Amino acid sequence: MLSDIPLRFSHLKKLALSPAHYRHAVEHSDDFRQLRVGSATHALVFENELVCCYDGIRRGKEWEQFKLDHTGCILLNRAEYDDASAIAQAVKKNPLVQELGLLDGEGISETTLDWKYCGRVARSTPDRFTRHFVLDLKTTRCAKPDWFMREITKMAYHSQLAFYQDAIEHVHGYRPDAAYIVAVESKAPYPVVVFRLTPELLEAGHRQCRAWFEQLKIAEDSNCWTGYTDSIVVADVQPGWGFEFNNDADEAETPEAA
């Protein structure tokens, strides 16, 4: 049953789309290049996992032997490894990250916490936390402050950090005072921006998590995993809409005939 699987934030936030999206996320996982590079970047920043570079072609006997010899490591090709290394170095050398001591001291990095959220078995892996702060590292295509602040609420990063605060308090008995996001662009020159979330934004994140959880309980109790809606959507004129037909955009979205 889905209810037997520990609740993770990465799944919970799919309820912002629909119960169907939540169920699909729980039952499936994807392994794209950006996820490998992102995982490797985290490993290089927090030094919690080995990252290995394979310079050959990832097929054949040599590749299979390399995988056996490096079991448990994150395996990247040369381009992926160079990207992850450059991003990680940008974070580590950032003056504000160093000044705040976000990577120093006796903090706990990428350790899985098993806990209960509203009585439900949950599992969380904060990037890093101490008694004083919880930190989430995000690679992004744009870390420009005014753009990324919109991204924080769009991607529910504030809700994620609020969820982590609950997990840390449940397991360790203390609640980190501050919540930071370190955003780093995934392309050169790899600019880094440090965001500190306000208590008001974190409280909004707490409320959002609770709303999603209530939606999840309804879907589980009814065994109804609908998509966006199971009703007809009436399409009508919306205020401010124009009526100019954009033929070029329509053509751009239409695949050419084979």
C-alpha positions as protocol buffer text, in pm:
chain_id: "A"
residue {
  index: 1
  type: MET
  ca { x: 0 y: 0 z: 0 }
}
residue {
  index: 2
  type: LEU
  ca { x: 113 y: 356 z: -68 }
}
residue {
  index: 3
  type: SER
  ca { x: 44 y: 448 z: 294 }
}
residue {
  index: 4
  type: ASP
  ca { x: 313 y: 200 z: 403 }
}
residue {
  index: 5
  type: ILE
  ca { x: 582 y: 390 z: 212 }
}
residue {
  index: 6
  type: PRO
  ca { x: 757 y: 660 z: 420 }
}
residue {
  index: 7
  type: LEU
  ca { x: 638 y: 1008 z: 330 }
}
residue {
  index: 8
  type: ARG
  ca { x: 902 y: 1217 z: 153 }
}
residue {
  index: 9
  type: PHE
  ca { x: 874 y: 1586 z: 73 }
}
residue {
  index: 10
  type: SER
  ca { x: 972 y: 1530 z: -291 }
}
residue {
  index: 11
  type: HIS
  ca { x: 659 y: 1317 z: -323 }
}
residue {
  index: 12
  type: LEU
  ca { x: 435 y: 1526 z: -98 }
}
residue {
  index: 13
  type: LYS
  ca { x: 482 y: 1840 z: -309 }
}
residue {
  index: 14
  type: LYS
  ca { x: 348 y: 1657 z: -616 }
}
residue {
  index: 15
  type: LEU
  ca { x: 4 y: 1708 z: -461 }
}
residue {
  index: 16
  type: ALA
  ca { x: 35 y: 2069 z: -578 }
}
residue {
  index: 17
  type: LEU
  ca { x: -38 y: 1912 z: -918 }
}
residue {
  index: 18
  type: SER
  ca { x: -270 y: 1624 z: -835 }
}
residue {
  index: 19
  type: PRO
  ca { x: -303 y: 1298 z: -641 }
}
residue {
  index: 20
  type: ALA
  ca { x: -217 y: 1115 z: -964 }
}
residue {
  index: 21
  type: HIS
  ca { x: 117 y: 1294 z: -980 }
}
residue {
  index: 22
  type: TYR
  ca { x: 187 y: 1196 z: -618 }
}
residue {
  index: 23
  type: ARG
  ca { x: 114 y: 830 z: -682 }
}
residue {
  index: 24
  type: HIS
  ca { x: 331 y: 825 z: -996 }
}
residue {
  index: 25
  type: ALA
  ca { x: 622 y: 988 z: -810 }
}
residue {
  index: 26
  type: VAL
  ca { x: 603 y: 727 z: -532 }
}
residue {
  index: 27
  type: GLU
  ca { x: 588 y: 436 z: -774 }
}
residue {
  index: 28
  type: HIS
  ca { x: 851 y: 556 z: -1024 }
}
residue {
  index: 29
  type: SER
  ca { x: 1192 y: 721 z: -1016 }
}
residue {
  index: 30
  type: ASP
  ca { x: 1387 y: 896 z: -1291 }
}
residue {
  index: 31
  type: ASP
  ca { x: 1761 y: 912 z: -1351 }
}
residue {
  index: 32
  type: PHE
  ca { x: 1842 y: 1205 z: -1574 }
}
residue {
  index: 33
  type: ARG
  ca { x: 2183 y: 1359 z: -1634 }
}
residue {
  index: 34
  type: GLN
  ca { x: 2098 y: 1668 z: -1430 }
}
residue {
  index: 35
  type: LEU
  ca { x: 2006 y: 1448 z: -1134 }
}
residue {
  index: 36
  type: ARG
  ca { x: 2342 y: 1269 z: -1153 }
}
residue {
  index: 37
  type: VAL
  ca { x: 2531 y: 1597 z: -1172 }
}
residue {
  index: 38
  type: GLY
  ca { x: 2320 y: 1742 z: -890 }
}
residue {
  index: 39
  type: SER
  ca { x: 2382 y: 1439 z: -668 }
}
residue {
  index: 40
  type: ALA
  ca { x: 2754 y: 1453 z: -744 }
}
residue {
  index: 41
  type: THR
  ca { x: 2765 y: 1825 z: -665 }
}
residue {
  index: 42
  type: HIS
  ca { x: 2609 y: 1759 z: -325 }
}
residue {
  index: 43
  type: ALA
  ca { x: 2855 y: 1476 z: -261 }
}
residue {
  index: 44
  type: LEU
  ca { x: 3152 y: 1697 z: -348 }
}
residue {
  index: 45
  type: VAL
  ca { x: 3028 y: 1988 z: -135 }
}
residue {
  index: 46
  type: PHE
  ca { x: 2932 y: 1787 z: 171 }
}
residue {
  index: 47
  type: GLU
  ca { x: 3199 y: 1517 z: 120 }
}
residue {
  index: 48
  type: ASN
  ca { x: 2962 y: 1239 z: 219 }
}
residue {
  index: 49
  type: GLU
  ca { x: 2992 y: 1014 z: -85 }
}
residue {
  index: 50
  type: LEU
  ca { x: 3259 y: 923 z: -339 }
}
residue {
  index: 51
  type: VAL
  ca { x: 3233 y: 1056 z: -694 }
}
residue {
  index: 52
  type: CYS
  ca { x: 3422 y: 877 z: -969 }
}
residue {
  index: 53
  type: CYS
  ca { x: 3492 y: 980 z: -1325 }
}
residue {
  index: 54
  type: TYR
  ca { x: 3492 y: 730 z: -1613 }
}
residue {
  index: 55
  type: ASP
  ca { x: 3666 y: 859 z: -1924 }
}
residue {
  index: 56
  type: GLY
  ca { x: 3562 y: 577 z: -2155 }
}
residue {
  index: 57
  type: ILE
  ca { x: 3238 y: 489 z: -2327 }
}
residue {
  index: 58
  type: ARG
  ca { x: 2977 y: 365 z: -2080 }
}
residue {
  index: 59
  type: ARG
  ca { x: 2919 y: 26 z: -2231 }
}
residue {
  index: 60
  type: GLY
  ca { x: 3110 y: -296 z: -2277 }
}
residue {
  index: 61
  type: LYS
  ca { x: 3323 y: -508 z: -2045 }
}
residue {
  index: 62
  type: GLU
  ca { x: 3548 y: -226 z: -1925 }
}
residue {
  index: 63
  type: TRP
  ca { x: 3248 y: -18 z: -1815 }
}
residue {
  index: 64
  type: GLU
  ca { x: 3088 y: -313 z: -1640 }
}
residue {
  index: 65
  type: GLN
  ca { x: 3413 y: -384 z: -1455 }
}
residue {
  index: 66
  type: PHE
  ca { x: 3449 y: -17 z: -1360 }
}
residue {
  index: 67
  type: LYS
  ca { x: 3099 y: -23 z: -1207 }
}
residue {
  index: 68
  type: LEU
  ca { x: 3187 y: -334 z: -1007 }
}
residue {
  index: 69
  type: ASP
  ca { x: 3513 y: -179 z: -885 }
}
residue {
  index: 70
  type: HIS
  ca { x: 3333 y: 140 z: -776 }
}
residue {
  index: 71
  type: THR
  ca { x: 3017 y: 4 z: -619 }
}
residue {
  index: 72
  type: GLY
  ca { x: 2848 y: 268 z: -404 }
}
residue {
  index: 73
  type: CYS
  ca { x: 3008 y: 560 z: -586 }
}
residue {
  index: 74
  type: ILE
  ca { x: 2838 y: 821 z: -803 }
}
residue {
  index: 75
  type: LEU
  ca { x: 2967 y: 748 z: -1155 }
}
residue {
  index: 76
  type: LEU
  ca { x: 3002 y: 1032 z: -1404 }
}
residue {
  index: 77
  type: ASN
  ca { x: 3154 y: 1082 z: -1745 }
}
residue {
  index: 78
  type: ARG
  ca { x: 3423 y: 1346 z: -1790 }
}
residue {
  index: 79
  type: ALA
  ca { x: 3187 y: 1632 z: -1885 }
}
residue {
  index: 80
  type: GLU
  ca { x: 2955 y: 1558 z: -1593 }
}
residue {
  index: 81
  type: TYR
  ca { x: 3245 y: 1533 z: -1349 }
}
residue {
  index: 82
  type: ASP
  ca { x: 3398 y: 1861 z: -1462 }
}
residue {
  index: 83
  type: ASP
  ca { x: 3062 y: 2038 z: -1425 }
}
residue {
  index: 84
  type: ALA
  ca { x: 2995 y: 1897 z: -1078 }
}
residue {
  index: 85
  type: SER
  ca { x: 3348 y: 1980 z: -959 }
}
residue {
  index: 86
  type: ALA
  ca { x: 3329 y: 2341 z: -1082 }
}
residue {
  index: 87
  type: ILE
  ca { x: 2989 y: 2395 z: -918 }
}
residue {
  index: 88
  type: ALA
  ca { x: 3105 y: 2244 z: -589 }
}
residue {
  index: 89
  type: GLN
  ca { x: 3419 y: 2459 z: -580 }
}
residue {
  index: 90
  type: ALA
  ca { x: 3212 y: 2772 z: -642 }
}
residue {
  index: 91
  type: VAL
  ca { x: 3000 y: 2690 z: -337 }
}
residue {
  index: 92
  type: LYS
  ca { x: 3293 y: 2600 z: -111 }
}
residue {
  index: 93
  type: LYS
  ca { x: 3490 y: 2913 z: -200 }
}
residue {
  index: 94
  type: ASN
  ca { x: 3199 y: 3155 z: -176 }
}
residue {
  index: 95
  type: PRO
  ca { x: 3292 y: 3424 z: 81 }
}
residue {
  index: 96
  type: LEU
  ca { x: 2945 y: 3442 z: 238 }
}
residue {
  index: 97
  type: VAL
  ca { x: 2919 y: 3064 z: 274 }
}
residue {
  index: 98
  type: GLN
  ca { x: 3258 y: 3072 z: 449 }
}
residue {
  index: 99
  type: GLU
  ca { x: 3168 y: 3374 z: 665 }
}
residue {
  index: 100
  type: LEU
  ca { x: 2847 y: 3212 z: 789 }
}
residue {
  index: 101
  type: GLY
  ca { x: 3027 y: 2882 z: 850 }
}
residue {
  index: 102
  type: LEU
  ca { x: 2761 y: 2691 z: 659 }
}
residue {
  index: 103
  type: LEU
  ca { x: 3002 y: 2410 z: 574 }
}
residue {
  index: 104
  type: ASP
  ca { x: 3215 y: 2425 z: 889 }
}
residue {
  index: 105
  type: GLY
  ca { x: 3197 y: 2271 z: 1234 }
}
residue {
  index: 106
  type: GLU
  ca { x: 3004 y: 1970 z: 1353 }
}
residue {
  index: 107
  type: GLY
  ca { x: 2701 y: 1996 z: 1131 }
}
residue {
  index: 108
  type: ILE
  ca { x: 2518 y: 1688 z: 1006 }
}
residue {
  index: 109
  type: SER
  ca { x: 2521 y: 1648 z: 628 }
}
residue {
  index: 110
  type: GLU
  ca { x: 2282 y: 1441 z: 415 }
}
residue {
  index: 111
  type: THR
  ca { x: 2182 y: 1202 z: 691 }
}
residue {
  index: 112
  type: THR
  ca { x: 1843 y: 1036 z: 653 }
}
residue {
  index: 113
  type: LEU
  ca { x: 1597 y: 1100 z: 935 }
}
residue {
  index: 114
  type: ASP
  ca { x: 1311 y: 859 z: 1002 }
}
residue {
  index: 115
  type: TRP
  ca { x: 1031 y: 1034 z: 1187 }
}
residue {
  index: 116
  type: LYS
  ca { x: 655 y: 1086 z: 1194 }
}
residue {
  index: 117
  type: TYR
  ca { x: 458 y: 1366 z: 1034 }
}
residue {
  index: 118
  type: CYS
  ca { x: 105 y: 1400 z: 1172 }
}
residue {
  index: 119
  type: GLY
  ca { x: 132 y: 1037 z: 1286 }
}
residue {
  index: 120
  type: ARG
  ca { x: 249 y: 917 z: 943 }
}
residue {
  index: 121
  type: VAL
  ca { x: 587 y: 749 z: 897 }
}
residue {
  index: 122
  type: ALA
  ca { x: 811 y: 995 z: 712 }
}
residue {
  index: 123
  type: ARG
  ca { x: 1168 y: 1009 z: 584 }
}
residue {
  index: 124
  type: SER
  ca { x: 1378 y: 1320 z: 520 }
}
residue {
  index: 125
  type: THR
  ca { x: 1737 y: 1391 z: 420 }
}
residue {
  index: 126
  type: PRO
  ca { x: 1829 y: 1755 z: 486 }
}
residue {
  index: 127
  type: ASP
  ca { x: 2142 y: 1868 z: 304 }
}
residue {
  index: 128
  type: ARG
  ca { x: 2299 y: 2002 z: 623 }
}
residue {
  index: 129
  type: PHE
  ca { x: 2190 y: 2118 z: 966 }
}
residue {
  index: 130
  type: THR
  ca { x: 2313 y: 2221 z: 1310 }
}
residue {
  index: 131
  type: ARG
  ca { x: 2131 y: 2352 z: 1616 }
}
residue {
  index: 132
  type: HIS
  ca { x: 2150 y: 2695 z: 1457 }
}
residue {
  index: 133
  type: PHE
  ca { x: 2047 y: 2641 z: 1095 }
}
residue {
  index: 134
  type: VAL
  ca { x: 1921 y: 2405 z: 829 }
}
residue {
  index: 135
  type: LEU
  ca { x: 2069 y: 2441 z: 480 }
}
residue {
  index: 136
  type: ASP
  ca { x: 1948 y: 2333 z: 140 }
}
residue {
  index: 137
  type: LEU
  ca { x: 2179 y: 2344 z: -163 }
}
residue {
  index: 138
  type: LYS
  ca { x: 2012 y: 2410 z: -498 }
}
residue {
  index: 139
  type: THR
  ca { x: 2170 y: 2403 z: -843 }
}
residue {
  index: 140
  type: THR
  ca { x: 1974 y: 2624 z: -1080 }
}
residue {
  index: 141
  type: ARG
  ca { x: 1987 y: 2778 z: -1424 }
}
residue {
  index: 142
  type: CYS
  ca { x: 1950 y: 3124 z: -1267 }
}
residue {
  index: 143
  type: ALA
  ca { x: 2041 y: 3236 z: -914 }
}
residue {
  index: 144
  type: LYS
  ca { x: 1961 y: 3604 z: -974 }
}
residue {
  index: 145
  type: PRO
  ca { x: 1789 y: 3707 z: -647 }
}
residue {
  index: 146
  type: ASP
  ca { x: 1465 y: 3852 z: -784 }
}
residue {
  index: 147
  type: TRP
  ca { x: 1420 y: 3554 z: -1019 }
}
residue {
  index: 148
  type: PHE
  ca { x: 1513 y: 3285 z: -764 }
}
residue {
  index: 149
  type: MET
  ca { x: 1292 y: 3431 z: -491 }
}
residue {
  index: 150
  type: ARG
  ca { x: 997 y: 3358 z: -717 }
}
residue {
  index: 151
  type: GLU
  ca { x: 1144 y: 3012 z: -775 }
}
residue {
  index: 152
  type: ILE
  ca { x: 1149 y: 2948 z: -398 }
}
residue {
  index: 153
  type: THR
  ca { x: 771 y: 2965 z: -375 }
}
residue {
  index: 154
  type: LYS
  ca { x: 710 y: 2818 z: -720 }
}
residue {
  index: 155
  type: MET
  ca { x: 915 y: 2508 z: -636 }
}
residue {
  index: 156
  type: ALA
  ca { x: 802 y: 2506 z: -270 }
}
residue {
  index: 157
  type: TYR
  ca { x: 1155 y: 2524 z: -135 }
}
residue {
  index: 158
  type: HIS
  ca { x: 1022 y: 2710 z: 169 }
}
residue {
  index: 159
  type: SER
  ca { x: 786 y: 2421 z: 237 }
}
residue {
  index: 160
  type: GLN
  ca { x: 1073 y: 2175 z: 202 }
}
residue {
  index: 161
  type: LEU
  ca { x: 1280 y: 2356 z: 464 }
}
residue {
  index: 162
  type: ALA
  ca { x: 979 y: 2380 z: 695 }
}
residue {
  index: 163
  type: PHE
  ca { x: 933 y: 2004 z: 657 }
}
residue {
  index: 164
  type: TYR
  ca { x: 1300 y: 1952 z: 742 }
}
residue {
  index: 165
  type: GLN
  ca { x: 1267 y: 2168 z: 1054 }
}
residue {
  index: 166
  type: ASP
  ca { x: 989 y: 1940 z: 1174 }
}
residue {
  index: 167
  type: ALA
  ca { x: 1199 y: 1631 z: 1101 }
}
residue {
  index: 168
  type: ILE
  ca { x: 1504 y: 1763 z: 1288 }
}
residue {
  index: 169
  type: GLU
  ca { x: 1294 y: 1862 z: 1589 }
}
residue {
  index: 170
  type: HIS
  ca { x: 1124 y: 1523 z: 1597 }
}
residue {
  index: 171
  type: VAL
  ca { x: 1450 y: 1325 z: 1580 }
}
residue {
  index: 172
  type: HIS
  ca { x: 1700 y: 1547 z: 1763 }
}
residue {
  index: 173
  type: GLY
  ca { x: 1479 y: 1748 z: 1998 }
}
residue {
  index: 174
  type: TYR
  ca { x: 1585 y: 2092 z: 1873 }
}
residue {
  index: 175
  type: ARG
  ca { x: 1460 y: 2319 z: 1597 }
}
residue {
  index: 176
  type: PRO
  ca { x: 1721 y: 2507 z: 1390 }
}
residue {
  index: 177
  type: ASP
  ca { x: 1679 y: 2881 z: 1430 }
}
residue {
  index: 178
  type: ALA
  ca { x: 1755 y: 2975 z: 1070 }
}
residue {
  index: 179
  type: ALA
  ca { x: 1687 y: 2826 z: 729 }
}
residue {
  index: 180
  type: TYR
  ca { x: 1918 y: 2895 z: 435 }
}
residue {
  index: 181
  type: ILE
  ca { x: 1913 y: 2813 z: 66 }
}
residue {
  index: 182
  type: VAL
  ca { x: 2245 y: 2825 z: -119 }
}
residue {
  index: 183
  type: ALA
  ca { x: 2164 y: 2862 z: -487 }
}
residue {
  index: 184
  type: VAL
  ca { x: 2439 y: 2807 z: -743 }
}
residue {
  index: 185
  type: GLU
  ca { x: 2409 y: 2832 z: -1119 }
}
residue {
  index: 186
  type: SER
  ca { x: 2496 y: 2518 z: -1310 }
}
residue {
  index: 187
  type: LYS
  ca { x: 2685 y: 2703 z: -1585 }
}
residue {
  index: 188
  type: ALA
  ca { x: 2997 y: 2920 z: -1574 }
}
residue {
  index: 189
  type: PRO
  ca { x: 3075 y: 3150 z: -1403 }
}
residue {
  index: 190
  type: TYR
  ca { x: 2876 y: 2955 z: -1138 }
}
residue {
  index: 191
  type: PRO
  ca { x: 2749 y: 3251 z: -930 }
}
residue {
  index: 192
  type: VAL
  ca { x: 2637 y: 3164 z: -576 }
}
residue {
  index: 193
  type: VAL
  ca { x: 2361 y: 3343 z: -381 }
}
residue {
  index: 194
  type: VAL
  ca { x: 2271 y: 3273 z: -16 }
}
residue {
  index: 195
  type: PHE
  ca { x: 1906 y: 3319 z: 84 }
}
residue {
  index: 196
  type: ARG
  ca { x: 1780 y: 3331 z: 443 }
}
residue {
  index: 197
  type: LEU
  ca { x: 1411 y: 3247 z: 474 }
}
residue {
  index: 198
  type: THR
  ca { x: 1199 y: 3461 z: 704 }
}
residue {
  index: 199
  type: PRO
  ca { x: 987 y: 3305 z: 982 }
}
residue {
  index: 200
  type: GLU
  ca { x: 678 y: 3421 z: 793 }
}
residue {
  index: 201
  type: LEU
  ca { x: 783 y: 3237 z: 477 }
}
residue {
  index: 202
  type: LEU
  ca { x: 862 y: 2922 z: 674 }
}
residue {
  index: 203
  type: GLU
  ca { x: 523 y: 2939 z: 847 }
}
residue {
  index: 204
  type: ALA
  ca { x: 360 y: 2958 z: 503 }
}
residue {
  index: 205
  type: GLY
  ca { x: 562 y: 2648 z: 414 }
}
residue {
  index: 206
  type: HIS
  ca { x: 431 y: 2466 z: 722 }
}
residue {
  index: 207
  type: ARG
  ca { x: 73 y: 2547 z: 627 }
}
residue {
  index: 208
  type: GLN
  ca { x: 133 y: 2429 z: 270 }
}
residue {
  index: 209
  type: CYS
  ca { x: 272 y: 2093 z: 386 }
}
residue {
  index: 210
  type: ARG
  ca { x: -28 y: 2039 z: 611 }
}
residue {
  index: 211
  type: ALA
  ca { x: -271 y: 2122 z: 328 }
}
residue {
  index: 212
  type: TRP
  ca { x: -99 y: 1874 z: 98 }
}
residue {
  index: 213
  type: PHE
  ca { x: -106 y: 1609 z: 368 }
}
residue {
  index: 214
  type: GLU
  ca { x: -480 y: 1654 z: 418 }
}
residue {
  index: 215
  type: GLN
  ca { x: -525 y: 1617 z: 42 }
}
residue {
  index: 216
  type: LEU
  ca { x: -317 y: 1299 z: 50 }
}
residue {
  index: 217
  type: LYS
  ca { x: -528 y: 1151 z: 329 }
}
residue {
  index: 218
  type: ILE
  ca { x: -846 y: 1214 z: 131 }
}
residue {
  index: 219
  type: ALA
  ca { x: -695 y: 1040 z: -174 }
}
residue {
  index: 220
  type: GLU
  ca { x: -579 y: 743 z: 33 }
}
residue {
  index: 221
  type: ASP
  ca { x: -904 y: 703 z: 224 }
}
residue {
  index: 222
  type: SER
  ca { x: -1112 y: 719 z: -92 }
}
residue {
  index: 223
  type: ASN
  ca { x: -856 y: 536 z: -311 }
}
residue {
  index: 224
  type: CYS
  ca { x: -922 y: 808 z: -568 }
}
residue {
  index: 225
  type: TRP
  ca { x: -608 y: 928 z: -745 }
}
residue {
  index: 226
  type: THR
  ca { x: -743 y: 1180 z: -993 }
}
residue {
  index: 227
  type: GLY
  ca { x: -537 y: 1402 z: -1220 }
}
residue {
  index: 228
  type: TYR
  ca { x: -593 y: 1775 z: -1231 }
}
residue {
  index: 229
  type: THR
  ca { x: -968 y: 1730 z: -1234 }
}
residue {
  index: 230
  type: ASP
  ca { x: -1233 y: 1470 z: -1313 }
}
residue {
  index: 231
  type: SER
  ca { x: -1484 y: 1730 z: -1432 }
}
residue {
  index: 232
  type: ILE
  ca { x: -1530 y: 1911 z: -1762 }
}
residue {
  index: 233
  type: VAL
  ca { x: -1337 y: 2239 z: -1765 }
}
residue {
  index: 234
  type: VAL
  ca { x: -1526 y: 2523 z: -1931 }
}
residue {
  index: 235
  type: ALA
  ca { x: -1296 y: 2736 z: -2146 }
}
residue {
  index: 236
  type: ASP
  ca { x: -1414 y: 3093 z: -2180 }
}
residue {
  index: 237
  type: VAL
  ca { x: -1280 y: 3441 z: -2250 }
}
residue {
  index: 238
  type: GLN
  ca { x: -1056 y: 3562 z: -1967 }
}
residue {
  index: 239
  type: PRO
  ca { x: -1012 y: 3928 z: -1869 }
}
residue {
  index: 240
  type: GLY
  ca { x: -717 y: 4087 z: -2046 }
}
residue {
  index: 241
  type: TRP
  ca { x: -691 y: 3822 z: -2316 }
}
residue {
  index: 242
  type: GLY
  ca { x: -629 y: 3932 z: -2673 }
}
residue {
  index: 243
  type: PHE
  ca { x: -757 y: 3754 z: -2980 }
}
residue {
  index: 244
  type: GLU
  ca { x: -456 y: 3780 z: -3209 }
}
residue {
  index: 245
  type: PHE
  ca { x: -376 y: 3438 z: -3351 }
}
residue {
  index: 246
  type: ASN
  ca { x: -8 y: 3346 z: -3331 }
}
residue {
  index: 247
  type: ASN
  ca { x: 40 y: 3109 z: -3622 }
}
residue {
  index: 248
  type: ASP
  ca { x: 419 y: 3090 z: -3577 }
}
residue {
  index: 249
  type: ALA
  ca { x: 390 y: 2963 z: -3219 }
}
residue {
  index: 250
  type: ASP
  ca { x: 138 y: 2700 z: -3329 }
}
residue {
  index: 251
  type: GLU
  ca { x: 369 y: 2578 z: -3603 }
}
residue {
  index: 252
  type: ALA
  ca { x: 664 y: 2564 z: -3364 }
}
residue {
  index: 253
  type: GLU
  ca { x: 476 y: 2327 z: -3139 }
}
residue {
  index: 254
  type: THR
  ca { x: 361 y: 2098 z: -3420 }
}
residue {
  index: 255
  type: PRO
  ca { x: 599 y: 1813 z: -3509 }
}
residue {
  index: 256
  type: GLU
  ca { x: 695 y: 1795 z: -3874 }
}
residue {
  index: 257
  type: ALA
  ca { x: 536 y: 1517 z: -4072 }
}
residue {
  index: 258
  type: ALA
  ca { x: 755 y: 1212 z: -4110 }
}
